[in-house]
Amino acid sequence: MKIDETIIRKTEEFVSDMLKNETPKGYTYHTLAHTLEVVENSIFIGKRENLSDEEMGVLCIAAWFHDIGYTKKYIGHEVESASMAEQFLKDLGVGNNVKTEVKESILATTFPQMPKSKIAKVLCDADFMHLGQENYFDLSEQLRQELKNTGIKKLKKAEFDRYSIKLFEEHVYFTAYCKEVVSEGKAKNLDLLKKRAAIKEIGTKQKKSTRYSRGVDSMFKLTARNQINLSQIADNKSNILISLNSIIISLALATLVSKFKQEPAIIAPSVIFIFFSLLTIVLAILSTRPNISSGKFSLKEVKQQKINLLFFGNFYNMQSEEYEQAIKEMINDDFYLYSTLTKDQYSLGKVLAKKYHWLRWAYNVFMIGLVVSVSTFLFVLI
């Protein structure tokens, strides 16, 4: 059935009147102005796609009705729009073929779009033609406000930008005109969108950094100083044990061993004394012996913020340029910086625990050695 101008005029009057009077409050994007723009876009693209007069008539009706369902409900409006268009055309006595084509074209605008007919492809591209237009950012802000006003999605600008980037990347044009012409503007808008999102992300990171006060810096400095002091104390104690027991062993070997033939009874206590002194030295050395890692880290570890860039054992085998790049990435991210400082404090704590563990055993062995050795000497003398 051929669609005459009367049917299109009646469609325009019906939809315009309904959108003017029944569009819910708070709608700032899906209004009569948007529908008019989609109708104009459809005619513009349809002519360039060489649609026939009958196809253009179906396209116009579908374009007018494609968003009328928003007057009834927000989510799933396409089904409502298609149903309203079908009933309207039925009342006008329009043939089933036209009704089916209009209905299928409207349903094809559901995202992600998968149009099959030429008419549906033109309508889908007309509906999303704004992605490649200069006024895209004004229209997208209207949509963000509408989502907020209706309670569908309350998104901040940064969140909405991320949502929009995902939509841009998932959306495709179907007509030759939009692929050749509109896609260029769409690519530019996507690039601008990504740059704006990146700037906002940097601003968010800078805002987050204000959470850290001078007290936090002082805490890290004080904790690091205390741990270094404790490490020095442990090293000093280890050095005392090593020096003392080295002297004891030297004196024992110089004086007692020479008397073993004359006084065989002192052999057992002397050997016990030397053995415990030697064991004490070994434990004291273990408490001060450093543990060095491979000295390399991967770029993936830096990206995942898993590596402590402040500990020399993690980078001494790296190239200077690689380490400098990693440091730049860390100091430009306050969260990563403070996370690294925390890891560094934790690492120092683990090293201290190891030092004091072996040091405690060294003192215990030295004490037991003294008791056993002296007891053995007394036993021999008695």
N, C-alpha and C positions, 0 to 999 in steps of 0.2 A: 504493500500500500504506500502510495506517495504521500509524504507529509506536506501539507500546504502551510502557508504563512499564518492561517487562522489558528491552527493547532499550536504553532510556536508562540503566537501572540498570547493565546490563552494560558499557555504554560508560563510565560514570563509574568503575566499578571497574577496568576495564582501563587507562584513561588515568591515573587516580590512582596505581595501583600502578606503572605504568611511569615516571611522573614522579618518584615518590618514590625509586625504586631506580636509575634509569638517567640521571637528569639529571647532566651532567658537573659536576665540581668547578669552582668559580669563578663559576657562574651565580647572580647575585643578583637578576635581574629576571624572566627567563623561567623561572619555577618553577611549582610546583603552585598557589601562592597567586595568581599572575597569571592562570592558567587559570580558577581558581574565580571570580575577579573578572569575567573576560570572560563566563563562563557567566551569572553574576548580572546583569550589564549587559545581556546579550542577552535574557534573560527579561523584564527591566524595560522595555527599549525595545520588544521585540516585542509586549507587551501593549498599549502605547500606540500602536503602529502597526496594531493590530487584526489581527494574524496569526491564521490559522486554527489549529486544534489540530494538523493535519498539518504545517503550516508551522513551528509552534513545535517540533515533534518534530525536524524536519530541522535547525532552527536550533540546538537543544541539542546534537545530535550534532556538528555542524560546530564549535560553540564549544568543545566538549571536545577535539576533535582538532586545532584550528587551529594549535597551537604544538607538538604532540608531535614534529614533525620535528626540533626542536632537540636531541633526544636522539641524533640521527644526524649532523646537520651544521648549521652555523650559517647560512652563506650558501646560499640556495635551500631553506630548510627548508619553505617552503609546498608545494613539489612533493612533498617527502618526507611531509609531513603528509597531503596529499590521497591519496597512494598507500597509506599505512598505514590511513587511514579506509576506503578502498575495499575493501582486503583483509579488514579486520575485518568490515565489513557483508556482504561476500560469504560469509564463513564462517558468518554468522548467517542466511544465506538471505534477506537483504533485497533488495527489487526494484531493478532497474536505475535507475528514475526517482529513487528516493531517493539511491542511490549517486551519480548524476550531479549532483543538486542539492547534496549535501554537498561533493562534490569541487569544483564550480564556486564554491561559497561560500568555501571555504578558499583557493583560488587567487586569489580576488578581494581577499584581504587583502594581497597583494603591493603594496608601495608603489612608485610612486603608484597608489592604489586606483582601480579603475574597475569597480565592481559593476554588474550589470545587473538581477538579480532583487531582489525585496523582501527575501528572506532574506539575500542577500549584503550588501545595504545596511545591514541591522540589524547583522550580524556585524562589518562594517568599522567602524561607529560605536561598537560595543561595545568593539572592540579599541583604539580611540583615544579613548575617553571620558575617560581620565585627563588629557587635555590641558586639559579644562575643570574639573578637580577641584582642591580645596584642597591635596591631598597631592601635587600634580604634581611639585613640586621634590624631594620625598623619593624619589619613584619615578624621576625622571630621574637622580638621583645613583646609584641602584641600577643603572640601565642604563649609565651612564658607567663604573662600576666593573666591570660585566660585560664591556663592550667591552675594557677594559684587561686584565682577567684572562684573557680568551680570546685576546688578541693581535690582535683584529680591528682596533681603532682605539685607540691610546693618546693620548687627548686630555686636555689640561689643562682646567680648569673654564671658562676664558675661551673656548677653542676649541670646547668642547662647547656653550657657550651660543650661539655663532654658528651652529653646526650645528643646534641646536634651533630657533633663530629661523627659519632657512631652512625647516625641516620644518613649523613652524607656518604659515608663509606659503604653502606649497605644499599643505597639507592642507585638505580640505573635508569637511563633514558631509553625509550624504545623507538622513537621516530627518528628518521634521518636528519630532520632539521635540528632537533634538540641535541642529537649526538654531535653534529658538526658545528653548531653555533652556540647553543646554550651551555654545553659542557665546558666550554672555555671559561665562561663567567662562573660556573659552579666550582671549577678548580681554583679560581682566584679567591672566591668566598671561603672555600675550605682552608686554603692557605692562611687567609686572614684570621679565620676562626681558630686555627691551631696556634698561631702566633699570640692571639689574645688569651687563649687558654694557658699558654706557657708563661706569659707575663703575670697572669693572675696566680699561677702556681708559685712563681717566685715570690710574689707579694705575700701569699699565704705562709710560705716558709719563713719570710722575714718577720711576719706577725707572730709566728710560733716562737721565734727566737727571743721575743720580748718576755716570754714566760720565765726565762732564766735570769735571776737577779745576781747582784754582786756576791750575795751570800753563797750562791752555788759555786762561783769561782773560788771564793775563799775556802769553802769546804774541800774542794779538790786539792787546792794548794796545801792546806793543813794536813789532810789525810796523806798526801804524797810525802810530805816532809816527815811525818811521824813514822811512816813505813820505812823510809830510807834510814832514819835514825835507828829504828829497831833492827834493820838489816846490818847496819854498822856495828851495833852492840853484839849481835850474833857472831859476826865475823871476828870481832875482838876476842870474844870468849873462846871461839874455835882456835884462834892464834895462840891464846894463853895455854890451852890444853896441848896443842901441838908442840909449842916451845918447851913447856914444863916436862912433858913426857919424853921428848927428845933428849933433854938433859938427863932425866932419870935413867933412860936406857944407856946413854953414853957412860954415865958414872957407874952403872951396874956392870956393864961390860968391862970397864977399866979396872974396877976394884974387886968385885965379887967373883967374877969368872976365874981370875988368877988364883983364888983361894979354894977353888973347888976340890983340888987334890988334897989340900991340907984339912979342909973342913967339908967333907962330903954331905954333911947334914944340911948345909945351906943351899944345896943345889935345887931342891924342890921349891922352897919359897922364892928363890931368886928367879927361877924360870917362870913361876906363876906371876911374879911381879913384872917381869919383862913382857910376858904375854899380854897381860891386862893393859900395860902401858902402850904396847904396840896396837892393840885393838882400839884403845881410846884415840890414838892418832888417826887410825883409819876412819873411825866414825866422825871425827872432827873435820877431816879432809872432805868426807862425803857431804857434810853440812855446808861447805863453802864451794864445792865443785859446781860450776855453771852447767846448765843444760841448754844447748843451742839447737834451734830448729833448722829447717832447710834454708831459711833466709830468702824465700821467694813466695810470692802470692800471685794469684791470677786476677785478671780484670773482672771476672765474674764475682769473685769474693768481695772486691771493692764495691761493685754495683749492689750486691746483696748486703753490704755493710757488715760483713762478718769478720773482717780482719782488723787487728790492732796495729795501726800504722805507726804508733809511737814506740813500739818495742823493737830494738835493733835486730833481734833474732828473726824477725819476720821480713826484713828487707835488705840485709847486708849483701845478698847475692843478686840484687836487682840492679838494672841500669838506672843511672841518675834521672834520665828523662821519664822513665816509667814511674819511678817513685814520686817525682815532682808532680806528675799528672794526677796521681792518686791523692797526694796531699792537697792539691788545688780543689779536687772534688770534695774532699772532707771539710776544708775550711769554708767552703761556700754553702755548706749544709750544717746548720747549728745542731740539728738533731743528731746527725752522724758524728759531729765533733764531740758532743757531750757523751754520746754512746761509746766513742773510742776512749775517752778519758775514763769512763766507768770500767771498760774492759781492761784498761791499763792498771787501774787500782786493784781490780780483781786478780790480775796476773801477779802483781807485786805481793798481794796477800797469799797467793798460792806458793810463791817462792819463799816467803817468810815462814809459812807453815812447814815447808820441807826443811828449811834451815834449822828451825827450832825442834823439829822431830828428831833429826840426826844428832843435834846438839844435846838434847835431853838424854838420848841413849849414850852418848859419849860421857856425859857426867855420871850417869848411872853405872856404866862399866868402870870408870875411874874410881868411883866410890867403892864399888864391890871389890875391885882389884886391891885397893888399899886394905880393906877389911880382911880379905882372904889372905893376902900376903903377910900382913902383920900377925894375923892369927897363926899362920903357918910357922913364922919365925919364932913366935912365943912358944908354940908347941914343941918345936925342935930344941929350943933352949931349955925348956923345962924337962 
